[in-house]
Amino acid sequence: ALIGLPPRVDVRPHEALGEAMARETRKLLGSGGRIHLIRRDTALYPNPAADAQIRAFQRELQKAGASVATTTLIKKDPLSLLSVPPGDFYKILEKASEADVIASFMGPPILTADQLAKLGTKRPKVVVVCSGDMPRQVDLRRSFEQKLVEAAILSRRDVSSVLPASDSLQAWFDHFFVVASQANLAELLPPSRP
């Protein structure tokens, strides 16, 4: 009775992110392609926000008549950088076809030069979540240049403290996030490190 309940998580921004990931994934999915999901394993370290993102992602895919073919769960300490080990991401990329889409809620593939060379030019399309400070911690610009990423969802840098009045998840997405592609990357990413 003295400890109280944990703070309640407002899931609307997370649901909005999950829905947007599903839309971007569907846009890139080729004929006969499959969707491969990479997500955080929340069994050991519960994360209501991450779970809300995945539920919304799967719900939006289901509405469009699509579903996830494979799911890779990555066990990560919640205090470490949210990323997929290079070897694991390489194996997923290697097994997927050009018609497939990999939806990574754990950032972009960060491959070694050797892995990149072995991968060749036959690659599935990759959509990633790069929220928070992640674009400053990984070289997302390089991931686009190497054709490892087709689209990325980034946190807005200019978020207003006034929350959306609408309950529309699109309004919540537009308030907190933006979709980056090769076309608008320069204006969305922070300057490259020297």
C-alpha positions, 0 to 999 in steps of 0.5 A, spaced: 500 500 500 505 504 501 509 503 494 503 505 490 502 503 482 507 505 477 506 511 472 501 509 467 504 509 460 500 513 454 500 508 449 497 513 443 504 515 441 506 508 441 500 505 437 501 511 432 508 509 431 506 501 430 501 503 425 505 507 421 511 502 421 505 497 418 503 502 413 511 503 411 512 496 411 506 494 406 508 500 401 514 496 400 512 489 400 513 486 393 508 481 390 509 474 394 513 477 399 513 476 406 514 480 412 520 479 417 519 482 424 525 484 429 523 486 436 525 487 443 524 481 447 519 484 453 519 477 457 525 478 461 524 486 461 517 488 461 516 494 456 509 496 455 511 502 450 514 496 446 508 492 446 503 497 444 507 498 438 507 491 436 500 490 437 498 496 433 503 494 428 500 487 427 493 490 428 494 494 422 497 489 418 491 484 419 486 490 417 490 490 410 490 483 410 497 481 411 501 478 417 508 477 420 511 471 417 517 470 422 519 474 428 526 475 431 526 477 438 532 480 441 534 480 448 537 487 450 538 490 457 533 496 457 539 501 459 543 499 453 543 502 445 537 498 442 540 495 436 540 488 433 547 484 433 550 485 426 551 477 425 543 476 427 541 482 422 546 479 417 542 472 417 535 475 417 537 479 411 541 473 407 535 469 408 530 474 406 528 475 398 528 481 394 520 481 395 520 481 403 520 487 408 524 487 414 521 491 419 526 492 425 523 496 431 530 496 434 534 500 429 538 499 422 542 493 420 550 495 422 554 490 418 561 489 417 564 491 411 565 483 410 558 482 411 556 487 406 560 484 401 557 477 402 550 480 402 551 483 395 546 487 391 540 482 392 537 485 398 530 485 402 527 492 403 528 494 410 524 499 414 526 501 421 524 505 427 530 510 429 527 514 435 529 518 440 537 519 440 538 513 436 540 517 429 545 521 433 548 514 435 548 510 429 550 512 422 543 512 419 545 516 413 550 511 411 545 505 412 541 509 406 547 510 402 549 502 403 541 501 400 540 497 407 534 501 409 529 504 405 525 508 410 526 510 417 521 512 423 524 518 427 522 522 433 521 529 431 526 534 434 521 540 434 516 536 438 511 541 441 509 541 449 502 541 447 499 534 445 494 533 440 487 535 441 485 529 437 485 522 438 487 520 431 493 516 431 495 519 425 495 526 429 499 523 434 504 520 429 505 527 426 506 530 433 512 525 435 514 522 429 516 523 421 518 518 416 525 519 413 526 516 406 532 517 401 528 523 398 528 527 405 534 524 409 538 531 409 533 535 412 531 530 417 538 527 420 543 531 424 549 533 421 554 528 420 560 527 425 566 529 422 
